[in-house]
């Protein structure tokens, strides 16, 4: 289950980041992500690192270069890295 939740979170972050600004503004994207980032900050360090590692795994598997870069940046953007 942890794997699927991490995959879902990664997909949401990638789609939000790569969406056209006319579809969802950067401000709206942050409104969606800020509560998630706050929640993730409450996780113990080892859990944040484990989630970051799963996201890096998904990034490594991604074949689209733009999606791959966005996935690689996701752990930092989500505040998972100390």
C-alpha positions, 0 to 999 in steps of 0.5 A: 500500500505504501508503494501505491500511495507514493506512486499516486503522490508522485503522479499528482505532483508531476501532473500539477507541475507540468499542467498548463498555467491556464488549466491550473495556476501555480498559486492553485497548485500550491494551495493543493500541495501546501497541506500535503507538504505540512503533513509530510513534515510531521513524518519521522525523518526515516519515513520522509527518506523512505518516501523520497527513495520511492519517488526517486525509484519512480523517477528512474523508471520514467521514460519521458524526460520532462516527467522524469526531471519533475519526479526527481525534483519532487522530494525536495519540492515536497520538503522530504529532504532535510 
